[in-house]
Amino acid sequence: MHAIVAESADTLRWQEVPDVTAGPDEVLVKVTAAGVNRADLLQAAGLYPPPPGASELLGMEVSGVVESVGDEVADWSPGQEVCALLSGGGYAEYVAVPAGQLLPHPAGLDLVDSAGVPEVACTVWSNLVMTAHLDEGQLLLMHGGASGVGSHAIQVAHALGARVAVTAGSAAKLEACRELGAEILINYRDEDFVAALKEATDGHGADVIFDIMGASYLDRNIDALATEGRLVIIGMQGGVKGELNIGKLLGKRAHVIGTTLRARPTTGPNSKSEIVAAVTESVWPMIADGRVRPIIGARVPIQDAGEAHRMLSAGEVTGKIVLTV
């Protein structure tokens, strides 16, 4: 089969690699499209190796058609249209997926576009609902609101009855967030998000902050939290080491939570399979009835994966980029 091989961050080649086969509890998927995630850029640069035992190839989500199933798999059969959450291996013609990490192709979507859904849907639901317990009437602050994760989180939070504030770096991106349901729009290039949020909420702040920046935003995120607020950090675009004022944290009885999806086990409590099942049950109906729709900013032939990585790194796209096979 063919797959993208990352020789360096800037050299991604579509070339022949050994075929993959499904293990006893796995499903072999013929890939239609693969979603592009910032973790793929980090892995290509040698900064984010896959978990032990995972494919060394890039790609953490795909859509496609079931080609074959392992001997212990009962719930899937050849010919079914699916999408999948992966630990790696998605930038390829075929990928082997643990059966518990498969999701049915969402009703009403193009099969190519559904490649951009599993990673963001599982990231958003596991963090906002299963971890931070975002509830109706609460306020979510989503940093990077126009990103793939951000555009999905806005819609899910809105569907849950929460209010949404976002940060983004341009008027066009903020307008895209507004159209998805965000109420408080903050251009981080021109405004201090803490002051803007406090003014918009009469000093209350955010009940949940969903952060992709990490260290550079840590202190200001604590300032922006409401009493008993929850800061969920999923990214480190702003660095890995920050100073935390514990006095502020104690005064607000606040929570700082760091999570990652890729390193979770396949099965068991808080596993990928558990999250996938929750997403299928709770988020797929939101997609089916139109409350949530994937925002696909670009479709790129998989042979041009390097260009897709450049586009994501430069912030040129609102929503997700998918690679078509």
C-alpha positions as CSV (number, residue, x, y, z in Angstrom):
1,M,0.0,0.0,0.0
2,H,1.0,3.7,-0.2
3,A,1.3,6.1,2.8
4,I,2.8,9.4,3.7
5,V,6.3,8.9,5.2
6,A,7.6,11.9,7.2
7,E,11.3,12.2,6.5
8,S,11.3,15.6,8.3
9,A,8.8,18.3,9.2
10,D,9.1,19.7,5.7
11,T,9.5,16.5,3.7
12,L,6.4,14.3,3.5
13,R,6.5,11.7,0.8
14,W,3.7,9.5,-0.6
15,Q,5.4,6.1,-1.1
16,E,5.1,2.4,-0.9
17,V,5.1,0.9,2.6
18,P,4.3,-2.6,4.0
19,D,0.7,-3.6,4.0
20,V,-1.3,-3.6,7.3
21,T,-3.6,-6.3,8.4
22,A,-6.3,-6.4,11.1
23,G,-5.5,-8.2,14.4
24,P,-8.2,-10.3,16.1
25,D,-9.9,-7.4,17.7
26,E,-9.3,-4.9,14.9
27,V,-11.0,-3.7,11.7
28,L,-9.1,-2.9,8.5
29,V,-10.4,0.3,6.9
30,K,-9.8,1.3,3.3
31,V,-9.2,5.1,3.8
32,T,-11.3,7.7,1.9
33,A,-9.9,10.7,3.7
34,A,-7.7,11.5,6.8
35,G,-8.0,14.5,9.1
36,V,-5.0,16.8,9.8
37,N,-4.3,17.7,13.4
38,R,-1.6,19.8,15.0
39,A,-0.2,16.6,16.6
40,D,0.6,15.4,13.1
41,L,2.8,18.5,12.6
42,L,4.6,17.9,15.9
43,Q,5.1,14.2,15.1
44,A,6.5,15.0,11.7
45,A,9.0,17.4,13.4
46,G,10.1,14.6,15.7
47,L,8.5,16.3,18.8
48,Y,5.5,14.0,19.5
49,P,6.2,10.3,19.0
50,P,3.2,7.9,18.8
51,P,2.3,5.8,21.9
52,P,4.1,2.5,22.3
53,G,2.7,-0.1,19.8
54,A,1.0,2.4,17.6
55,S,1.8,2.9,13.9
56,E,4.7,5.2,13.2
57,L,2.8,6.8,10.3
58,L,1.0,10.1,10.8
59,G,-2.7,10.4,11.0
60,M,-5.1,10.3,14.0
61,E,-8.5,10.1,12.3
62,V,-9.9,8.8,9.0
63,S,-13.1,8.0,7.2
64,G,-13.5,5.1,4.8
65,V,-15.0,1.7,4.2
66,V,-14.5,-1.5,6.2
67,E,-12.4,-3.9,4.2
68,S,-12.1,-6.8,6.6
69,V,-12.6,-7.6,10.3
70,G,-10.6,-9.6,12.9
71,D,-11.9,-12.9,14.2
72,E,-13.0,-11.4,17.5
73,V,-15.0,-8.5,15.9
74,A,-18.8,-8.9,15.9
75,D,-20.2,-5.4,15.5
76,W,-18.7,-4.4,12.1
77,S,-18.7,-6.0,8.7
78,P,-17.1,-5.4,5.3
79,G,-18.7,-2.6,3.2
80,Q,-19.8,-0.4,6.1
81,E,-19.0,3.3,5.9
82,V,-17.2,4.4,9.0
83,C,-14.9,6.9,10.6
84,A,-12.3,6.2,13.3
85,L,-10.2,7.7,16.1
86,L,-6.6,6.5,15.8
87,S,-3.3,6.6,17.7
88,G,-1.5,6.8,14.3
89,G,-1.5,5.4,10.8
90,G,-4.2,7.4,9.1
91,Y,-2.2,9.0,6.3
92,A,-2.4,5.8,4.2
93,E,-4.5,3.8,1.8
94,Y,-5.4,1.3,4.6
95,V,-5.3,1.4,8.4
96,A,-6.0,-1.2,11.1
97,V,-8.2,0.2,13.9
98,P,-9.3,-1.3,17.3
99,A,-12.9,-2.1,16.9
100,G,-13.9,0.1,19.9
101,Q,-12.5,3.2,18.1
102,L,-14.7,2.9,15.1
103,L,-17.7,5.1,14.7
104,P,-20.5,4.8,12.1
105,H,-20.3,7.4,9.3
106,P,-22.5,10.3,10.6
107,A,-25.8,10.6,8.8
108,G,-26.1,13.5,6.4
109,L,-22.3,14.0,5.9
110,D,-20.1,13.4,2.9
111,L,-17.8,10.5,3.7
112,V,-14.7,12.7,3.0
113,D,-15.9,15.4,5.5
114,S,-16.5,12.8,8.2
115,A,-12.7,12.3,8.4
116,G,-12.5,15.6,10.1
117,V,-14.9,14.7,12.9
118,P,-13.6,11.9,15.2
119,E,-10.6,13.6,16.8
120,V,-12.4,16.9,17.5
121,A,-15.6,15.2,18.6
122,C,-13.8,13.0,21.0
123,T,-11.6,15.8,22.2
124,V,-14.5,18.2,22.8
125,W,-16.9,15.7,24.4
126,S,-14.3,14.1,26.7
127,N,-13.0,17.4,27.9
128,L,-16.1,19.7,28.0
129,V,-18.6,17.2,29.2
130,M,-16.9,14.1,30.7
131,T,-14.2,16.1,32.5
132,A,-15.2,19.7,32.9
133,H,-19.0,19.0,33.2
134,L,-20.0,22.0,31.2
135,D,-23.7,22.6,31.9
136,E,-26.7,24.6,30.6
137,G,-26.4,28.3,31.4
138,Q,-22.7,28.2,32.1
139,L,-20.1,30.2,30.1
140,L,-17.4,28.5,28.1
141,L,-14.3,30.5,26.9
142,M,-12.8,28.7,23.9
143,H,-9.3,29.8,22.9
144,G,-8.7,29.4,19.1
145,G,-12.4,29.5,18.4
146,A,-11.9,29.1,14.6
147,S,-9.8,26.0,14.9
148,G,-11.1,22.5,14.2
149,V,-11.5,21.9,17.9
150,G,-12.8,25.4,18.5
151,S,-15.4,25.4,15.8
152,H,-16.8,22.0,17.0
153,A,-16.7,23.0,20.7
154,I,-18.7,26.2,20.0
155,Q,-21.5,24.2,18.4
156,V,-21.6,21.4,21.1
157,A,-21.6,23.9,23.9
158,H,-24.4,25.9,22.2
159,A,-26.4,22.7,21.7
160,L,-26.0,21.9,25.5
161,G,-27.4,25.3,26.3
162,A,-24.2,26.9,27.4
163,R,-23.0,30.4,26.4
164,V,-19.8,30.7,24.5
165,A,-17.0,33.3,24.4
166,V,-14.1,32.8,21.9
167,T,-10.7,34.3,21.1
168,A,-9.5,34.4,17.5
169,G,-7.0,36.5,15.6
170,S,-9.1,38.2,12.9
171,A,-12.5,39.7,12.3
172,A,-13.3,37.0,9.7
173,K,-12.5,34.2,12.1
174,L,-14.6,35.9,14.8
175,E,-17.5,36.3,12.4
176,A,-17.2,32.6,11.6
177,C,-17.4,31.8,15.3
178,R,-20.4,34.1,15.8
179,E,-22.2,32.2,13.0
180,L,-21.6,29.0,14.9
181,G,-23.2,30.3,18.1
182,A,-20.5,32.3,20.0
183,E,-21.8,35.3,21.8
184,I,-18.7,37.0,23.1
185,L,-16.0,37.6,20.4
186,I,-12.5,38.7,21.5
187,N,-9.7,39.5,19.0
188,Y,-6.6,38.4,21.0
189,R,-4.4,40.6,18.8
190,D,-6.2,43.8,19.8
191,E,-7.8,43.0,23.2
192,D,-6.8,41.6,26.5
193,F,-9.1,38.6,26.8
194,V,-9.3,38.8,30.6
195,A,-10.6,42.4,30.6
196,A,-12.9,41.8,27.6
197,L,-14.4,38.7,29.2
198,K,-14.9,40.3,32.6
199,E,-16.6,43.4,31.0
200,A,-18.9,41.1,28.9
201,T,-19.9,39.0,31.9
202,D,-20.2,41.8,34.6
203,G,-17.1,40.4,36.3
204,H,-18.3,36.8,36.5
205,G,-15.7,35.2,34.2
206,A,-15.8,31.8,32.5
207,D,-17.1,28.7,34.2
208,V,-15.0,26.5,31.8
209,I,-12.0,27.6,29.8
210,F,-10.8,25.3,27.0
211,D,-7.2,26.1,26.3
212,I,-4.8,25.2,23.5
213,M,-2.0,27.6,24.5
214,G,-0.7,26.3,27.8
215,A,2.1,28.1,29.6
216,S,1.7,31.6,28.0
217,Y,-2.0,31.8,29.0
218,L,-1.8,30.1,32.4
219,D,-1.9,33.1,34.7
220,R,-4.4,35.1,32.6
221,N,-6.6,32.0,32.3
222,I,-6.8,31.8,36.1
223,D,-7.8,35.5,36.2
224,A,-10.5,34.8,33.6
225,L,-12.0,31.9,35.6
226,A,-15.2,32.3,37.6
227,T,-15.4,31.0,41.1
228,E,-15.3,27.2,41.0
229,G,-14.3,27.5,37.4
230,R,-12.5,24.7,35.5
231,L,-9.5,25.3,33.2
232,V,-8.9,22.5,30.8
233,I,-5.5,22.5,29.0
234,I,-5.2,20.4,25.9
235,G,-2.3,22.1,24.0
236,M,1.0,23.7,24.5
237,Q,1.3,26.2,21.6
238,G,2.4,28.8,24.1
239,G,5.0,26.7,25.8
240,V,5.2,24.0,28.4
241,K,6.3,25.8,31.6
242,G,4.4,28.6,33.3
243,E,4.1,30.1,36.7
244,L,0.9,29.4,38.7
245,N,-0.3,31.8,41.4
246,I,-1.7,29.2,43.8
247,G,-3.3,32.0,45.9
248,K,-5.5,32.9,43.0
249,L,-6.4,29.3,42.4
250,L,-7.4,28.7,46.1
251,G,-9.3,31.9,46.3
252,K,-11.5,30.9,43.4
253,R,-11.7,27.2,44.4
254,A,-10.8,26.6,40.8
255,H,-9.6,23.5,39.0
256,V,-6.7,23.2,36.5
257,I,-6.9,20.1,34.4
258,G,-4.5,18.8,31.8
259,T,-5.7,16.1,29.5
260,T,-4.6,14.3,26.3
261,L,-6.5,11.9,24.1
262,R,-3.9,10.1,22.1
263,A,-2.1,8.4,25.1
264,R,-5.3,7.0,26.6
265,P,-5.7,3.2,26.6
266,T,-7.9,1.5,24.0
267,T,-10.3,0.0,26.5
268,G,-11.3,0.4,30.1
269,P,-12.3,3.4,32.2
270,N,-11.6,6.8,30.6
271,S,-10.4,5.0,27.5
272,K,-10.7,5.8,23.8
273,S,-13.4,3.2,23.4
274,E,-15.4,4.7,26.3
275,I,-15.1,8.2,24.7
276,V,-16.0,6.9,21.3
277,A,-19.1,5.2,22.6
278,A,-20.2,8.4,24.4
279,V,-19.6,10.5,21.3
280,T,-21.7,8.1,19.1
281,E,-24.5,8.2,21.6
282,S,-24.5,12.0,22.3
283,V,-22.8,13.9,19.5
284,W,-23.9,11.9,16.5
285,P,-27.6,12.8,17.0
286,M,-26.5,16.5,17.1
287,I,-24.9,16.0,13.7
288,A,-27.9,14.1,12.4
289,D,-30.4,16.9,13.3
290,G,-28.1,19.7,12.2
291,R,-27.2,21.2,15.6
292,V,-23.6,20.4,14.9
293,R,-21.9,20.4,11.5
294,P,-18.2,19.8,10.7
295,I,-16.4,22.8,9.5
296,I,-14.1,21.6,6.7
297,G,-11.9,24.5,5.7
298,A,-9.9,22.6,3.0
299,R,-9.7,19.3,1.1
300,V,-6.2,18.5,0.0
301,P,-5.0,15.5,-2.0
302,I,-3.0,13.3,0.4
303,Q,0.1,13.5,-1.9
304,D,0.2,17.2,-1.0
305,A,0.2,16.5,2.8
306,G,3.1,18.9,3.2
307,E,1.1,21.7,1.9
308,A,-1.8,20.8,4.2
309,H,0.7,21.0,7.2
310,R,1.9,24.4,6.0
311,M,-1.7,25.7,5.8
312,L,-2.5,24.5,9.3
313,S,0.8,25.8,10.8
314,A,0.1,29.2,9.2
315,G,-3.5,29.4,10.5
316,E,-4.8,29.9,7.0
317,V,-7.9,27.7,7.4
318,T,-11.0,28.0,9.5
319,G,-12.1,24.5,10.7
320,K,-10.4,21.3,9.7
321,I,-8.2,20.2,6.8
322,V,-8.8,16.7,5.4
323,L,-6.5,14.8,3.0
324,T,-8.4,12.9,0.3
325,V,-7.0,9.5,-0.8
